[in-house]
């Protein structure tokens, strides 16, 4: 009598849906990825100087810079393709929404006293991720409607 049992054959995981990227979302991702690269590297190199100009803590500049670099890589990779997996686009969308909401919270909560330049920086951190997020969301909606 054999005690060996055969394991059931596991089926491969289902392929993740893919969405076609139009030129608008590709340019948005490429532009945002390039901007995130410049801001990330710039923040790492000049965070203390930026803190003096903006009235925002240097730790905030450093944390934002460190967070921007991996995002920049993914945004640039995704923007170079003609299609993207919905999971990757959803992740980029969530990152943009979190970034914009965080900037808005920092702007209105009263904990920080940014200079005019710091206020402009926070407003741009709401507007740019908001616009990129809107492009990504429209692409995801269009891809979902096509299925």
C-alpha positions in Angstrom: 0.0 0.0 0.0 1.5 3.3 -1.1 1.2 6.4 1.2 2.2 8.6 -1.7 -0.5 10.9 -2.8 -0.5 12.9 -6.0 -1.1 16.6 -5.8 -3.7 18.2 -7.9 -2.5 20.0 -10.9 -2.4 23.7 -10.2 -3.7 25.9 -13.0 -1.6 28.9 -13.9 -2.8 32.2 -12.6 -5.2 34.2 -14.8 -3.5 36.8 -16.9 -3.9 40.3 -15.6 -6.0 42.5 -17.9 -4.0 44.9 -20.1 -5.2 48.3 -21.2 -4.1 50.2 -24.3 -2.4 53.6 -23.5 -3.3 56.5 -25.6 -0.8 59.3 -26.4 -2.2 61.6 -23.7 -1.6 59.2 -20.8 1.8 58.1 -22.2 3.0 61.7 -22.3 1.5 62.4 -18.9 3.4 59.4 -17.4 6.6 60.2 -19.2 6.4 63.9 -18.2 5.5 63.0 -14.6 8.3 60.4 -14.4 10.8 62.9 -15.7 9.6 65.6 -13.3 9.6 63.1 -10.4 13.2 62.1 -11.3 14.4 65.7 -11.3 12.5 66.6 -8.1 13.6 63.4 -6.3 17.3 63.8 -7.1 17.1 67.6 -6.5 15.4 67.0 -3.1 18.1 64.5 -2.1 20.9 66.9 -3.0 19.4 70.2 -1.9 16.7 69.4 0.7 18.0 71.7 3.4 18.3 74.6 1.0 14.8 73.9 -0.3 13.6 73.9 3.3 14.9 77.4 3.8 13.2 78.7 0.7 9.9 76.9 1.2 9.4 77.0 4.9 8.8 73.2 4.9 10.8 70.8 7.0 13.9 69.3 5.4 12.6 65.9 6.5 9.6 66.4 4.3 11.7 67.2 1.3 13.9 64.1 2.0 10.9 61.8 2.5 9.2 63.1 -0.7 12.4 62.8 -2.7 13.0 59.2 -1.6 9.4 58.3 -2.4 9.5 60.0 -5.8 12.4 58.0 -7.2 10.8 54.5 -7.3 7.6 56.1 -8.6 9.6 57.9 -11.4 11.1 54.6 -12.5 7.6 52.9 -12.8 6.0 55.9 -14.4 8.8 56.1 -17.1 8.6 52.4 -17.7 4.9 52.4 -18.1 4.8 55.6 -20.2 7.2 54.0 -22.7 4.8 51.1 -23.5 1.8 51.0 -25.7 -0.1 48.9 -23.2 0.0 48.5 -19.4 -1.4 46.0 -16.9 -4.3 47.4 -15.0 -2.6 46.5 -11.7 0.3 48.7 -12.5 -1.9 51.6 -13.6 -4.0 51.2 -10.5 -0.9 51.4 -8.4 0.3 54.5 -10.1 -3.2 56.0 -9.7 -3.2 55.3 -5.9 0.2 56.8 -5.5 -0.9 60.0 -7.3 -4.1 60.3 -5.2 -2.2 59.7 -2.0 0.5 62.3 -3.0 -2.2 64.9 -3.9 -4.3 64.3 -0.7 -1.2 64.4 1.5 -0.1 67.8 -0.1 -3.6 69.1 0.4 -3.7 68.1 4.0 -0.3 69.7 4.6 -1.5 72.9 3.0 -4.7 73.2 5.0 -4.0 71.6 8.4 -2.1 74.6 9.9 0.8 72.5 11.2 3.3 74.1 8.7 3.9 77.7 7.9 5.2 77.5 4.3 6.5 80.6 2.5 4.8 81.7 -0.7 7.2 79.4 -2.6 6.3 76.6 -0.2 2.6 77.2 -0.8 3.1 77.2 -4.5 5.1 73.9 -4.2 2.3 72.2 -2.3 -0.3 73.5 -4.7 1.7 72.0 -7.6 1.9 68.7 -5.6 -1.9 68.7 -5.7 -2.4 69.8 -9.3 0.2 67.6 -11.1 -0.6 64.3 -9.4 -4.3 65.2 -9.7 -4.0 65.7 -13.5 -1.9 62.6 -14.0 -4.3 60.6 -11.8 -7.2 61.8 -13.9 -5.5 60.6 -17.1 -4.8 57.2 -15.5 -8.3 56.9 -14.2 -9.8 57.8 -17.6 -7.6 55.1 -19.2 -8.7 52.5 -16.7 -12.4 53.4 -17.1 -12.0 53.2 -20.9 -10.2 49.8 -20.6 -12.9 48.5 -18.3 -15.7 49.6 -20.6 -14.0 48.0 -23.6 -14.1 44.6 -21.9 
